[in-house]
Amino acid sequence: MRWEEVCIPEGPFVMGADREDDGAGGGGGWLPAWPKHVVTLSRYCIDKYEITNRRLRRCIDGGGCRRPIAEATTCNAPHGSYTYGDAYLDYPAVYVDPELAEQVCAFEGKQLPSEAQWEKAARGGCEIGGDPASCDEADERPYPWGWDQPAWDRPNDDRVFFGGQDFPPVGSRPLGASPYGAMDMAGSVTEVILDCDPPSGETDPTQGYLACIDGCVDPVNLGCPADTWWRILRGGHGGCASGGSTLGLRVYDREVARGGTGHDGARCVRGNAPDDGGGEP
């Protein structure tokens, strides 16, 4: 499968959720998604699909990436190799810790998305709901596909994808696409993000999530300790990782990284990329 990008126009979007709507912040690795606020981003392009085993193996074979920290076996391949099995080339790569994710993106001339870039690609900008200069309730979709609860033909369902069912090939559930056409931003692997969540007193989060409550442009929070436990994860929570919960399916759900597990993958972004929608085989 060719890797493709979808390009996100410059402009504002609604980031986060009201505290009463969030219900996930605090405890168990979940971070608050409130307060809801408007953020403006420059134009960028993001991978339409998550990094696949095909892309990961190409990076490893090309000398740009080390191997994953573990040999992945999943529900799809409980007794064989998921990462290196040819049957799973176009499935999302897992055991992608922040270092490996950055290596894959750099190998392709890209980088990891910021939290804001990831969330806008998943939720859609204010231009989709109507007036591009004004953000309102029409721009606050909780899921990539809109307001409807997860169902049979969308990225996750407790009868279909929870409880032992694993990740399908990328792009298998087109009705779960985001407003821009980005696929699998809910109900697949959890995705590593460029931003980190600094421990109290360690870093001044001048451009981080909470620093934007009055609005800002192109926010990203860097400079945290090297410990990957402070890196942010977004989306995911499909397959064996789900455990029957819908946390992680909403566009604003936020976690701190676990250091690269069998549930963690990534996708990449390119700033000011040409809108050609293409890539290499």
TILOGU-139075 format. One record per residue: y, x, z of N, C-alpha, C, O in turn. Coordinates in steps of 0.05 Angstrom, whole numbers, m for minus. Layout:
BEGIN
ATOM       nY       nX       nZ      caY      caX      caZ       cY       cX       cZ       oY       oX       oZ
ATOM        Y        X        Z        Y        X        Z        Y        X        Z        Y        X        Z
...
end
This chain:
BEGIN
ATOM       nY       nX       nZ      caY      caX      caZ       cY       cX       cZ       oY       oX       oZ
ATOM      m24       17        0        0        0        0       25       17        0       27       37       15
ATOM       44       10      m17       69       25      m17       85       19        8       84       m3       18
ATOM       99       39       18      118       33       40      144       23       28      152       34        7
ATOM      155        4       40      180       m8       30      200       m9       53      193       m7       77
ATOM      225      m14       46      246      m18       65      260      m45       60      260      m55       38
ATOM      272      m56       81      290      m78       78      317      m68       88      318      m54      108
ATOM      338      m75       75      365      m65       82      381      m86       96      381     m109       89
ATOM      394      m77      118      408      m95      136      438      m91      132      448      m69      134
ATOM      453     m113      126      481     m109      119      498     m102      144      490     m108      167
ATOM      520      m90      139      539      m85      160      549     m111      173      553     m130      158
ATOM      554     m110      199      565     m134      211      554     m139      239      537     m124      249
ATOM      563     m161      252      555     m167      279      529     m183      281      520     m196      262
ATOM      516     m181      305      494     m198      311      494     m203      341      506     m188      356
ATOM      479     m224      350      477     m230      378      453     m214      389      431     m217      379
ATOM      458     m198      409      437     m181      421      431     m191      449      450     m197      465
ATOM      406     m192      457      398     m199      484      396     m229      488      395     m245      468
ATOM      396     m237      513      392     m265      520      406     m270      547      412     m252      562
ATOM      412     m296      552      422     m303      579      400     m298      599      376     m298      593
ATOM      408     m292      624      389     m285      645      368     m307      649      345     m301      652
ATOM      377     m332      648      358     m354      653      338     m357      630      316     m368      634
ATOM      345     m348      606      327     m349      583      308     m325      581      287     m327      569
ATOM      317     m303      593      301     m278      591      275     m281      605      254     m281      592
ATOM      275     m282      631      251     m286      646      232     m263      647      210     m265      658
ATOM      240     m240      635      222     m217      633      233     m193      648      217     m175      655
ATOM      259     m192      652      271     m167      662      263     m161      691      264     m179      708
ATOM      256     m136      695      250     m127      722      221     m130      729      210     m152      729
ATOM      208     m107      735      180     m108      744      161     m105      721      166     m115      699
ATOM      139      m91      726      118      m89      707      125      m74      682      112      m78      661
ATOM      146      m57      683      154      m43      659      174      m58      641      184      m46      622
ATOM      179      m83      648      198      m99      632      226      m94      641      232      m91      665
ATOM      245      m92      622      273      m87      628      289     m112      622      282     m128      605
ATOM      311     m116      637      328     m139      631      339     m139      603      346     m118      592
ATOM      341     m163      591      352     m166      564      380     m179      566      392     m185      545
ATOM      390     m183      590      416     m195      593      436     m174      603      428     m154      614
ATOM      462     m180      599      474     m204      588      473     m205      558      473     m184      544
ATOM      473     m228      547      475     m232      518      502     m223      509      522     m228      522
ATOM      503     m208      486      529     m198      477      528     m193      447      506     m193      435
ATOM      551     m190      435      553     m186      406      556     m156      400      573     m143      413
ATOM      541     m145      382      542     m117      374      546     m116      344      534     m132      329
ATOM      561      m97      335      566      m93      306      552      m67      297      554      m46      310
ATOM      538      m69      275      523      m46      264      533      m39      236      540      m57      221
ATOM      532      m14      230      536       m5      202      511      m12      186      490      m19      197
ATOM      513      m11      160      490      m17      143      468        4      146      474       28      150
ATOM      444       m5      145      421       13      147      397       m1      134      397      m25      129
ATOM      376       15      129      351        4      119      328       11      138      327       33      149
ATOM      310       m8      142      288       m4      161      262      m10      147      261      m25      128
ATOM      241        4      156      215       m1      144      207      m30      145      210      m43      165
ATOM      198      m41      122      188      m68      122      163      m71      138      158      m92      151
ATOM      147      m50      139      122      m50      154      122      m28      174      137       m8      172
ATOM      105      m31      195      101      m10      214       88       15      201       75       12      180
ATOM       90       37      214       76       61      205       46       55      204       35       47      225
ATOM       34       60      182        5       55      179      m11       80      183        0      102      184
ATOM      m37       77      186      m55      100      187      m52      117      162      m55      142      163
ATOM      m48      104      139      m44      119      114      m20      138      116      m22      162      109
ATOM        2      127      125       26      144      128       23      165      149       32      188      145
ATOM       10      159      171        6      179      192      m12      201      182       m6      225      186
ATOM      m33      194      168      m51      215      158      m38      232      137      m43      256      135
ATOM      m21      220      120       m6      236      100       12      256      114       14      279      105
ATOM       24      248      136       42      267      151       25      289      164       33      312      163
ATOM        2      282      175      m15      302      187      m25      322      166      m24      346      170
ATOM      m35      311      144      m45      328      123      m24      346      110      m29      367      100
ATOM        2      335      111       24      351       99       36      370      119       55      384      112
ATOM       25      372      143       35      391      162       60      383      177       72      399      192
ATOM       68      358      174       92      348      188       87      336      215      106      332      231
ATOM       62      330      221       56      316      246       31      328      259       13      338      246
ATOM       31      327      285        7      334      300      m11      309      300       m2      287      292
ATOM      m35      312      309      m53      289      311      m45      272      335      m33      282      353
ATOM      m53      246      335      m47      229      358      m60      241      384      m78      257      382
ATOM      m49      232      406      m59      243      432      m87      233      438     m100      244      456
ATOM      m97      213      424     m124      203      428     m136      195      402     m121      187      384
ATOM     m162      196      399     m175      186      375     m178      156      379     m192      146      396
ATOM     m164      141      362     m162      112      366     m187       98      358     m197      100      335
ATOM     m198       82      376     m218       62      370     m208       36      382     m199       35      405
ATOM     m208       15      366     m197      m10      374     m217      m32      372     m240      m27      366
ATOM     m209      m57      376     m227      m80      372     m237      m81      344     m259      m90      339
ATOM     m220      m72      325     m229      m71      297     m251      m51      292     m270      m56      277
ATOM     m250      m29      306     m269       m7      302     m279        4      329     m273       27      336
ATOM     m294      m13      344     m301       m5      371     m320       19      373     m321       32      394
ATOM     m334       25      351     m353       47      352     m347       68      331     m363       86      326
ATOM     m323       67      319     m316       86      299     m287       93      300     m273       84      318
ATOM     m278      108      280     m250      117      280     m233       96      267     m237       88      244
ATOM     m212       87      281     m192       69      270     m171       86      256     m162       79      234
ATOM     m162      108      268     m141      124      257     m150      138      231     m135      139      212
ATOM     m175      148      231     m184      164      208     m205      150      191     m215      161      172
ATOM     m211      124      197     m230      110      180     m216       99      156     m195       86      158
ATOM     m228      103      132     m215       95      107     m212       65      105     m196       55       89
ATOM     m227       50      121     m225       21      120     m199       11      133     m192      m13      130
ATOM     m185       29      148     m162       20      163     m136       34      154     m117       37      170
ATOM     m135       43      129     m112       58      119      m86       42      122      m65       53      128
ATOM      m87       16      117      m63        0      116      m60      m18      141      m47      m39      141
ATOM      m73       m9      163      m69      m21      189      m48       m5      205      m44       19      199
ATOM      m35      m18      224      m14       m3      239      m26       20      255      m46       16      269
ATOM      m14       44      254      m23       66      270      m18       61      299        2       48      307
ATOM      m36       71      316      m33       68      345      m35       96      359      m39      116      345
ATOM      m32       96      385      m29      121      400       m5      138      389       m7      162      388
ATOM       16      123      381       39      137      370       60      139      393       74      120      399
ATOM       60      162      406       79      168      427      106      175      414      107      180      390
ATOM      128      177      430      154      183      418      155      208      401      168      208      380
ATOM      143      229      410      143      254      394      130      251      367      141      259      347
ATOM      107      238      366       93      234      341      108      215      323      110      219      299
ATOM      120      194      335      136      175      319      159      190      305      165      185      282
ATOM      173      207      320      195      222      309      186      241      287      200      245      267
ATOM      162      252      290      152      270      269      146      255      243      153      265      222
ATOM      134      232      245      128      216      221      154      208      207      157      212      183
ATOM      174      199      222      199      190      210      213      214      197      224      212      175
ATOM      214      237      211      227      261      200      213      270      175      226      279      156
ATOM      186      268      174      171      276      150      179      259      126      178      269      103
ATOM      187      235      131      195      216      109      225      216      105      236      199       90
ATOM      240      234      119      269      235      116      284      213      130      305      205      122
ATOM      272      203      152      284      181      167      284      187      197      278      209      205
ATOM      290      167      213      289      170      242      281      144      254      279      123      241
ATOM      276      144      280      270      120      295      294      101      296      317      111      297
ATOM      290       75      297      312       57      300      323       56      329      307       60      348
ATOM      349       51      332      359       46      358      351       18      366      341        2      350
ATOM      354       11      392      348      m16      401      363      m36      385      352      m57      376
ATOM      389      m31      381      405      m51      366      396      m54      337      395      m76      327
ATOM      389      m32      324      380      m34      297      354      m49      295      350      m66      278
ATOM      335      m44      314      310      m58      314      315      m88      318      303     m105      304
ATOM      331      m95      338      335     m123      345      349     m138      323      343     m162      318
ATOM      369     m126      310      382     m141      289      363     m145      265      363     m167      254
ATOM      347     m126      259      327     m129      238      307     m151      244      298     m165      226
ATOM      301     m155      270      282     m176      278      295     m203      280      283     m223      273
ATOM      320     m204      290      333     m230      295      350     m240      272      352     m264      268
ATOM      363     m222      258      382     m229      238      410     m228      248      415     m232      271
ATOM      429     m223      229      457     m221      236      471     m247      235      459     m267      227
ATOM      496     m247      243      511     m272      244      517     m284      217      524     m308      215
ATOM      514     m268      196      519     m278      169      497     m298      161      502     m314      143
ATOM      474     m297      173      452     m314      165      456     m343      175      449     m362      161
ATOM      468     m346      199      473     m372      210      497     m386      198      501     m410      203
ATOM      514     m372      183      538     m385      172      560     m365      168      558     m347      150
ATOM      580     m366      184      604     m349      182      597     m321      190      590     m317      214
ATOM      599     m301      173      591     m274      180      609     m261      201      601     m241      214
ATOM      633     m272      205      651     m261      225      650     m275      251      664     m267      270
ATOM      633     m295      254      632     m311      278      603     m315      286      587     m325      270
ATOM      596     m308      311      568     m310      321      567     m335      339      584     m338      357
ATOM      546     m351      335      543     m375      352      513     m380      357      497     m363      352
ATOM      506     m404      367      479     m410      374      460     m409      350      436     m404      353
ATOM      470     m413      326      453     m411      302      443     m383      297      425     m379      281
ATOM      455     m364      311      448     m336      307      431     m325      330      428     m300      332
ATOM      420     m342      346      406     m333      370      376     m339      369      364     m348      389
ATOM      364     m335      346      336     m339      342      319     m323      362      323     m299      363
ATOM      302     m335      377      286     m320      397      262     m305      385      253     m286      397
ATOM      253     m314      362      230     m301      348      239     m292      320      259     m303      310
ATOM      226     m273      308      235     m264      282      236     m287      261      253     m287      244
ATOM      217     m306      263      215     m328      244      234     m351      251      236     m370      235
ATOM      246     m351      275      264     m373      283      260     m382      311      257     m366      329
ATOM      259     m408      315      257     m420      342      230     m431      349      224     m435      373
ATOM      212     m435      329      186     m447      335      169     m429      351      169     m405      348
ATOM      153     m441      369      134     m426      385      113     m414      366      108     m424      345
ATOM      101     m391      374       80     m379      358       58     m399      351       49     m415      368
ATOM       49     m399      326       29     m418      317        8     m404      299        9     m379      296
ATOM      m11     m419      289      m33     m407      274      m25     m389      252      m37     m368      248
ATOM       m4     m396      237        3     m381      213       27     m362      219       39     m353      200
ATOM       32     m357      244       54     m338      251       42     m315      267       18     m315      271
ATOM       58     m296      275       47     m271      285       29     m272      309       14     m253      313
ATOM       29     m293      325       11     m292      348        4     m320      357       20     m339      353
ATOM      m19     m323      369      m28     m349      378      m50     m344      398      m68     m328      393
ATOM      m50     m359      420      m70     m354      441      m98     m362      432     m118     m354      444
ATOM     m101     m377      410     m127     m385      400     m137     m365      379     m160     m365      372
ATOM     m118     m349      368     m125     m333      345     m123     m303      350     m142     m288      346
ATOM     m100     m294      360      m95     m265      362      m96     m254      390      m96     m230      394
ATOM      m98     m272      410     m101     m262      438     m131     m260      444     m148     m271      430
ATOM     m137     m246      466     m164     m246      476     m186     m233      460     m207     m244      455
ATOM     m180     m208      450     m201     m193      437     m197     m189      407     m210     m171      396
ATOM     m180     m204      395     m174     m200      366     m154     m178      363     m135     m176      379
ATOM     m158     m161      344     m141     m137      341     m121     m141      319     m119     m162      307
ATOM     m106     m119      314      m84     m120      294      m96     m123      266     m115     m109      259
ATOM      m84     m141      250      m92     m142      222      m77     m121      206      m60     m107      217
ATOM      m83     m118      180      m67     m100      163      m38     m108      164      m32     m132      167
ATOM      m20      m89      160        8      m95      161       15     m116      139        4     m115      117
ATOM       33     m134      145       42     m153      126       23     m176      121       26     m191      102
ATOM        3     m180      139      m17     m200      134       m7     m228      141      m20     m248      133
ATOM       15     m231      156       24     m257      165       53     m261      155       72     m259      171
ATOM       56     m268      130       83     m269      118      101     m290      130      126     m287      129
ATOM       91     m312      142      108     m332      154      120     m322      180      138     m335      192
ATOM      112     m299      190      124     m287      213      146     m267      207      155     m253      225
ATOM      154     m266      182      175     m246      174      202     m253      187      207     m275      194
ATOM      217     m232      191      245     m235      202      263     m246      180      255     m247      157
ATOM      287     m254      187      306     m264      166      311     m245      143      317     m253      121
ATOM      307     m219      148      311     m199      126      285     m192      112      285     m176       93
ATOM      263     m202      122      237     m196      109      222     m174      122      201     m165      112
ATOM      231     m164      146      215     m144      160      190     m158      172      192     m180      183
ATOM      168     m145      170      142     m157      177      132     m146      204      138     m124      212
ATOM      117     m163      218      102     m155      242      119     m145      265      111     m128      280
ATOM      143     m156      267      161     m148      289      154     m163      315      166     m158      336
ATOM      135     m181      314      123     m194      337       93     m197      332       85     m203      309
ATOM       77     m194      352       48     m199      349       32     m177      337        9     m181      330
ATOM       43     m153      336       28     m130      326       31     m108      347       31     m113      370
ATOM       33      m82      338       35      m61      357       63      m61      369       82      m71      357
ATOM       65      m50      393       91      m46      406      104      m21      394       91       m1      389
ATOM      130      m22      389      143       m1      373      162       17      389      178        7      404
ATOM      159       43      385      175       63      399      203       62      387      207       60      363
ATOM      223       64      405      251       63      397      265       89      403      256      105      420
ATOM      287       94      389      302      119      393      315      120      421      316      141      433
ATOM      325       97      430      339       96      456      320      101      480      296       98      477
ATOM      332      109      502      318      111      527      332       95      548      354       86      544
ATOM      318       91      570      329       76      593      333       96      615      313      103      629
ATOM      357      106      620      360      128      638      355      120      667      364       99      675
ATOM      340      136      682      338      131      711      365      133      724      382      148      715
ATOM      370      117      745      396      116      758      405      144      766      391      159      779
ATOM      430      150      758      441      176      766      435      199      747      447      220      749
ATOM      415      195      728      407      217      711      426      220      687      433      242      679
ATOM      435      198      675      450      198      651      472      176      652      467      155      663
ATOM      495      182      641      515      162      638      511      146      613      515      156      591
ATOM      502      121      615      495      106      591      519       94      577      523       70      576
ATOM      536      112      567      561      103      555      558       86      530      575       71      523
ATOM      536       90      516      531       75      492      505       59      493      494       51      472
ATOM      494       55      516      469       41      519      471       11      519      493        0      513
ATOM      449       m2      524      447      m31      522      469      m45      539      484      m62      528
ATOM      470      m39      565      489      m53      582      518      m45      577      536      m60      585
ATOM      523      m22      565      550      m13      559      563      m30      538      587      m28      534
ATOM      548      m47      524      558      m62      502      564      m91      509      567     m108      491
ATOM      567      m97      534      571     m125      542      597     m136      531      600     m160      528
ATOM      616     m119      525      641     m128      513      642     m122      483      663     m125      470
ATOM      619     m114      472      617     m108      444      622      m79      438      639      m66      451
ATOM      607      m68      420      612      m41      411      599      m38      383      587      m56      373
ATOM      602      m14      372      593       m9      345      571       13      345      575       34      357
ATOM      549        8      333      527       27      330      518       40      356      518       64      358
ATOM      512       24      376      504       35      402      477       49      402      459       40      388
ATOM      475       70      416      449       83      421      451       99      446      472      111      451
ATOM      431      100      462      431      114      488      412      137      486      387      133      487
ATOM      422      161      484      406      185      482      410      202      507      426      195      525
ATOM      396      225      509      401      244      530      386      240      555      392      252      576
ATOM      366      223      555      349      219      579      330      243      582      327      259      564
ATOM      318      245      606      298      267      609      276      266      588      272      245      576
ATOM      263      288      584      243      290      564      219      272      569      204      265      551
ATOM      215      264      594      193      247      601      193      221      584      212      206      584
ATOM      171      217      569      170      194      551      170      167      566      174      146      553
ATOM      166      167      591      166      142      606      193      128      606      195      105      613
ATOM      214      143      598      240      130      597      248      120      570      269      109      566
ATOM      230      123      550      236      113      523      230       83      522      213       72      536
ATOM      245       69      504      243       40      502      222       33      481      218       46      461
ATOM      208       11      487      190       m2      468      200      m30      461      211      m43      478
ATOM      196      m38      436      204      m64      427      181      m78      412      165      m65      399
ATOM      181     m105      413      163     m121      397      134     m118      406      128     m110      428
ATOM      116     m124      387       88     m120      392       74     m142      407       80     m166      404
ATOM       55     m134      424       39     m151      441       21     m170      426       19     m194      432
ATOM        9     m159      405      m13     m173      392      m39     m160      398      m40     m141      413
ATOM      m60     m170      386      m86     m158      389      m96     m157      417      m90     m174      433
ATOM     m110     m135      424     m122     m132      450     m101     m128      472     m106     m132      496
ATOM      m76     m121      464      m55     m116      483      m44     m141      496      m30     m139      516
ATOM      m48     m164      483      m33     m187      490      m39     m198      518      m20     m205      533
ATOM      m64     m200      525      m71     m211      551      m63     m240      555      m61     m249      578
ATOM      m57     m254      534      m50     m282      536      m21     m288      542      m13     m311      546
ATOM       m4     m267      543       24     m270      548       41     m271      523       33     m258      503
ATOM       63     m286      523       81     m286      500      104     m266      504      120     m263      486
ATOM      104     m251      526      124     m230      529      120     m209      508       97     m202      502
ATOM      141     m200      496      140     m180      475      142     m193      447      147     m179      428
ATOM      138     m219      446      141     m233      420      170     m240      414      177     m242      390
ATOM      186     m243      434      214     m250      430      230     m226      422      224     m203      430
ATOM      251     m230      405      265     m208      393      280     m191      414      286     m168      409
ATOM      285     m202      438      301     m187      458      284     m175      480      295     m162      498
ATOM      257     m179      480      241     m168      501      241     m137      500      239     m125      478
ATOM      243     m124      523      246      m95      525      227      m84      546      223      m96      567
ATOM      215      m61      539      197      m47      558      204      m18      559      218       m8      541
ATOM      195       m4      580      196       25      580      169       35      570      148       23      574
ATOM      171       58      556      147       69      543      126       77      563      131       85      585
ATOM      101       75      553       78       82      569       68      110      562       47      119      572
ATOM       82      124      544       74      151      537       55      152      513       44      173      508
ATOM       51      130      499       34      130      475        6      120      481      m11      136      489
ATOM        1       94      477      m25       83      483      m36       71      458      m25       73      436
ATOM      m60       59      460      m73       46      438      m59       21      429      m69        8      411
ATOM      m36       14      440      m21       m9      432        6       m1      419       20      m18      409
ATOM       12       25      419       39       34      412       40       45      383       23       62      376
ATOM       59       35      368       64       45      341       93       50      337      108       54      356
ATOM      103       48      312      131       52      306      137       44      278      119       39      262
ATOM      163       42      272      173       41      245      199       58      244      209       65      264
ATOM      208       64      219      230       83      216      254       69      203      252       48      191
ATOM      277       82      205      302       72      192      314       95      176      310      119      181
ATOM      331       86      157      346      105      141      375       94      139      378       71      130
ATOM      394      109      147      422      100      146      433      103      118      428      124      105
ATOM      447       83      108      461       84       82      441       90       59      448      103       40
ATOM      417       78       62      397       83       40      403       64       17      414       42       21
ATOM      396       72       m8      400       55      m30      383       30      m28      360       32      m18
ATOM      392        7      m36      378      m18      m33      359      m21      m56      361      m40      m72
ATOM      339       m3      m58      320       m5      m80      294      m17      m72      277      m23      m89
ATOM      290      m21      m45      266      m35      m36      240      m20      m41      219      m32      m40
ATOM      242        6      m48      218       20      m56      211       43      m38      224       48      m18
ATOM      190       57      m46      182       80      m32      160       94      m48      158       90      m72
ATOM      145      111      m35      124      125      m49       98      112      m43       95       99      m23
ATOM       78      116      m60       52      105      m55       40      116      m30       18      109      m22
end
